[in-house]
Amino acid sequence: MNISQLFQSYQDLSGQQMNQINEYVARALLHVVHIHIMSVTPSLVLTLCCRNNHTCNFYTEMMTVLFRDWGIAPLQIVTVEQGILRKFVPGRRHYNIIFTDSYAAFAEIEVEAHSKEYNYNEYYYIFLQARDRLLLSEMHRIFEHCWRHQLINCNVQVQRANGDILLYTYLPFGPESCADTTPKLINRYNGSHMLNPQLFPRKLNNFFGCPLRAGLLHLPPYL
């Protein structure tokens, strides 16, 4: 038996799954978009960037299901491909959905480049499709990236091998920690809705005595 060929075959199928699971994932995302995001914004940006071609195929198939029931919500889609020079897409990105399969692919998007000129809180709902054994480590790196670039409202949705759809975030300030980027489970999709009605928890209402850094602009009025 050719073990290398068998392993390659297993890897090739890593981004494929049954249509009923794609439907389930699409329903969860539609619920987030229609109930949580579109209730507070008229439009959003969807960005796709993945390193594994088969995971990209999964996202393509899943989006076919997703857009079938999308409705009239305005949507801007941005595809980021490795090694290809891309033009900066203008406009503010208050609410974002990101499809990715690793921290490396997420970092290629350079989400921080779109917010450095604005002084407001952006919201990032990140769908990370990866193997179960990699989920926590990849999420941790994504949250470290968000914290490093002052992106507070970052959530990561994952789909485990058993079909569970879980939602994580990071809580930088706590009674026993400061600048903590450890993934924290905050929500779960039960097939019809998220169990916790609050999608993006407040993180800046209590700093728990943690030291804060203040930045000053060297332009009038020096605020």
LUMMI-119490 format. One record per atom (N, C-alpha, C): x, y, z. Coordinates in steps of 0.1 Angstrom, whole numbers, plus 2048, in hexadecimal, padded with zeros to 3 digits. Layout:
N
XYZ/...
end
This chain:
223
8087F4800/800800800/80980D800/8058167F8/80C8237F7/80782C802/80E82D80D/80A835819/809843815/81384880E/81485680A/80885A801/8048517F8/7F98547F0/7EC8547F8/7EB84B801/7DF84A80A/7DE857812/7E985B818/7E9867820/7E5873817/7EA87480B/7E787F802/7D887F7FF/7D28737FD/7C48727FA/7BC877806/7C0874812/7B987981E/7BA88881F/7C688E81C/7C789C81C/7BE8A3811/7BD89C806/7B58A27FB/7A78A37FE/7A289A807/79489A80B/7918A3817/79C8A981C/79A8B0829/7908BC829/78E8C281D/7858CD81D/7778C9818/7748BC816/7678B8811/75F8B281C/7528B481C/7498AE826/73B8AD81F/7328A6826/7258A4821/71D8B181F/7148B1816/70C8BC813/7048C181F/6FF8B7827/6F78BA833/6FF8C283D/70C8BF83E/7148C7847/7168D5842/7188D6834/7198E482E/70C8EC831/7018E5830/6F48EC832/6F48F1841/6F88E984A/6F88EC858/7018F885B/70D8F8855/716903857/710910851/70A90F845/70491A83E/6F9920846/6F191884D/6E691C855/6EB924861/6F691F867/6FC926872/70193486E/707935862/70D94285E/70194B85A/6F7946854/6EB94E850/6E595485D/6E494C867/6DE950874/6E795C879/6F495B879/6FD96587E/6FB972876/6FA970869/6F997C860/6EC983862/6E197B861/6D3981861/6CF98686F/6D297F879/6CE982887/6D798C88E/6E498988D/6EE991895/6F499C88E/6F899A881/7009A487A/6F79AE873/6EE9AA86B/6E69B3863/6DC9BB86C/6DB9B8878/6D29C0881/6D99CD885/6E79CD883/6EE9D9887/6F69E087C/6F69DA870/6FD9E0865/6F69DD858/6F79E684E/6F09E3841/6F89DA838/7059D883A/70D9D1831/7199CB838/7209C1832/72C9BB838/7359B782D/7419B3831/74B9AF828/74F9A082B/74F998821/75398A822/76198881B/76A983823/77898181E/77B97281E/78096D813/78495F813/79395E810/79A957819/7A9954817/7AC94781E/7B093D816/7B493081B/7C092B814/7C892381B/7D491D816/7D290F80F/7C7908813/7C58FB80E/7BA8FC804/7BD8F77F8/7B38F77ED/7A68F07F0/7A78E67F7/79B8DE7FA/7928E5804/7988EC80D/7908F4816/78A90080F/791905805/78B9107FD/77F90A7F5/7808FE7F0/7758F77EA/7698F57F3/76C8F2800/7618F1809/75A8FE80B/76290980C/75C91680E/75491A802/7589177F6/75191A7E9/7449127E9/7449067ED/7388FE7ED/72E9037F8/734906803/72C90B80E/72591880B/72D921804/72792E801/71C92D7F6/71D9237EE/7129207E5/70591E7EC/7069167F7/6FA914800/6F6921807/70092880C/6FE934814/6F793E80C/6FB941800/6F694C7F8/6E89497F2/6E493C7F2/6D79387EE/6CC93F7F6/6CF941803/6C594780C/6CA954812/6D495A80B/6DA966811/6D1972813/6C8974809/6BF97F809/6C498B803/6C0997808/6C49A3801/6CF9AB808/6D69A5812/6E09AC819/6EC9AF810/6F09BB80E/6FC9BF806/7089B880B/7109B3802/71C9AB806/7289AE7FC/7339B1802/7409B37FA/7489A77FC/74D9A07F2/7559947F3/7639977EF/76D9937F7/77B9957F4/7829887F5/7899847EA/7919787EA/7A097B7EA/7A79757F4/7B59787F5/7BC96B7F2/7C596C7E7/7CD9617E3/7DC9637E5/7E29587EA/7F09597EE/7F995D7E2/8029667E4/80C96A7DA/8079727CF/7FA9767CF/7F597F7C5/7F398D7CA/7F99977C3/7F89A57C7/7E99A97C6/7E49AF7D0/7D69B37D0/7D49C27D3/7CA9C77CE/7C79D57D0/7BF9D77DD/7C29E27E4/7BB9E57F0/7AD9E87ED/7A39E17F3/7959E47F1/7919EF7FA/78D9FB7F5/78AA067FE/77DA04806/77BA0D810/76FA0C818/771A07825/769A0B82F/76AA0683C/7649F883D/7699F1847/7649E3849/7609E1857/7549E685A/74F9E5868/74D9D786C/7469CF863/7429C1866/7489B885B/74F9AE860/7569A5856/75399785A/75298F84F/752980850/75E97B849/76697384F/77296E849/77295F849/77495983D/77694A83C/78494783A/78A93F842/79893B841/79A92D847/7A6928845/7A991B84A/7B691A853/7BC925856/7C892585E/7CB934862/7D493586C/7D8942870/7E0949864/7E994085E/7F1946853/7E994C848/7DE945844/7D594B83A/7CE95883F/7C995784C/7C3963852/7CC96F852/7D996D855/7E3978856/7E597E848/7E397683D/7E597B830/7DA98682C/7CF985833/7C498F830/7C899D834/7D099E83F/7D59AB844/7C99B3848/7C09AE851/7B49B5855/7B89C285B/7C39C3862/7C79CF869/7CA9DB85F/7CD9D8852/7D09E2849/7C39EA845/7B79E4847/7AB9EB844/7A69F484F/7AB9F385B/7A69FA867/7B0A0486D/7BCA04868/7C6A0D86E/7C3A1C86C/7BBA1F862/7B8A2D85F/7ACA32866/7A5A2986D/798A2C873/798A2A882/791A3188A/790A30898/782A2B89C/780A1E899/773A1889D/775A0989F/76CA038A5/76D9F48A8/7679ED89C/76F9E4896/76B9DB88C/7679CE892/75F9C688B/75A9B9890/75E9AF885/7649A488A/769999881/76398C886/75B98687D/75697987F/75D96F876/76696787C/77095F874/76B951875/76A94B869/76793C868/774935865/77992E86F/78592686E/78291786B/78591285F/78390485C/7908FD85C/7928F5867/79F8EE868/79C8E1870/7A68D9871/7A58CC878/7A48CF887/79C8C788E/79A8C989C/7A78CB8A4/7B18C38A1/7BD8C48A9/7C58D28A7/7C18D989D/7C88E689A/7C08F289E/7B38F08A2/7AA8FB8A3/7AF9058AE/7B29008BA/7B59088C5/7C29108C3/7CC90A8BD/7D99118BB/7D791B8B0/7D09188A5/7CE92289A/7C592D89F/7BB92B8A7/7B39358AD/7BB93E8B6/7C49388BE/7CC9408C7/7D594A8BF/7DA9468B4/7E394E8AC/7DA9598A6/7CE9568A2/7C696089C/7C296B8A6/7BF9678B2/7BC9708BD/7C89788C1/7D49728C1/7E097A8C4/7E29858B9/7DF9828AD/7E098B8A2/7D69978A4/7CA9938A7/7BF99D8AA/7C49A78B5/7C89A18C0/7CC9A98CB/7D89B28C8/7E29AD8C1/7EE9B48BD/7EA9C08B4/7DF9BF8AD/7DB9CA8A4/7CF9D28A9/7CC9D18B6/7C19D88BD/7B49D58B6/7B29C88B2/7A59C48AD/79E9BC8B8/7959C28BF/78F9BD8CB/7849B38C8/77C9B68BE/7709AE8BB/7729A38B1/77A9998B5/77D98E8AC/7779818B1/76E97B8AA/76896E8AD/76C9638A3/76E9578A8/77294C89F/7679418A0/76193E895/758932894/75F92688F/75D91B895/76490F891/75990488F/75C8FB886/7538EF885/75C8E3888/7588DC893/7608D0897/75C8C488E/7648BA88F/7628AE886/7548A7889/74F8A9895/7428A3898/7368AC893/7398B788D/72F8C0888/72B8CC891/7308CC89D/72D8D78A7/7338E48A1/72B8EE8A2/72F8FC89E/7319048AB/73D9088AE/74090F8BA/74691D8B7/7449268C0/7499348BE/7529388CA/75E93D8C6/7689408D0/76B94F8CE/7709558D9/7769628D8/7829638E2/78896E8E4/7929708EE/78E97C8F7/79197A904/78D98490E/79A98A914/79F99590F/7AC999913/7AE99E921/7A39A2927/7A39A7935/79B99E93E/7A199A949/79A991953/7A0993960/79A98D96A/79E98F978/7AC98997B/7B097F972/7BD978975/7C697A969/7C398295F/7CB983953/7CA99094C/7D4994945/7D49A093C/7DA99C92F/7D49A2924/7D899F916/7D7990914/7CD98A918/7CB97B917/7C4978909/7CA970901/7C596D8F4/7C195E8F3/7BF9588FE/7BB94A8FE/7AD9498F9/7AA93F8EF/79C93E8EA/79393A8F5/7879418F6/77D93E900/77093B8F8/76A92F8FC/75E92B8F5/7529348FB/74B93B8F2/7419448F6/7339418F0/7329388E6/7259358E0/7259288D9/7199248D6/7189178CE/70B9188C6/70B9128BA/7009128B1/6F89058B3/6EB9068B6/6E48FA8B9/6DB8F48AE/6DD8FA8A2/6D58F6896/6CB900891/6C890989A/6BE914897/6C392289B/6CB9228A6/6CF92F8AB/6DC92D8B4/6E29388B7/6ED9388C0/6E79388CE/6ED9308D7/6E892F8E4/6E993C8EC/6F49438EA/6F69508F1/6F295B8E7/6E89638EA/6E496E8E1/6EE9798DE/6F897A8E7/7039848E5/70E97E8DC/7109838D0/71A97E8C7/7289838CA/7299908CD/7369968D0/73599B8DE/73B9948E8/73B9998F6/7439A68F8/73E9AE901/7469BA904/7529B790C/75D9BD908/76A9BA90D/7719C6914/76C9D2913/7739DD917/76B9E4923/7619DE929/75A9E4934/7619E2941/76B9D9942/7729D794E/7809D394B/78A9DB94F/7989D894C/79F9D0957/7989CE962/79D9C596D/7AB9CA971/7AE9D7971/7BA9DC976/7C69DA96D/7C49D5961/7CF9D3957/7D59E0953/7E29E0951/7E99EC94B/7E49EF93D/7E29FB939/7DE9FF92C/7E8A08926/7E9A07919/7F2A10911/7EAA1B90A/7EEA2790B/7E7A32905/7EFA378F9/7E9A3A8EE/7EFA3F8E2/7EBA4E8DF/7F5A568DC/7F2A648D8/7F5A678CA/7ECA6F8C4/7EEA738B6/7F6A808B6/801A808AD/80AA8C8AD/804A968A3/7F7A988A3/7F0AA289B/7E6AA98A4/7E4AB68A1/7DAABD8A8/7CCAB68A7/7C4AB68B1/7C6ABC8BF/7CDAB28C9/7D6AA98C4/7DEAA18CC/7D6A998D6/7CCA928D1/7C3A898D9/7C7A7B8D7/
end
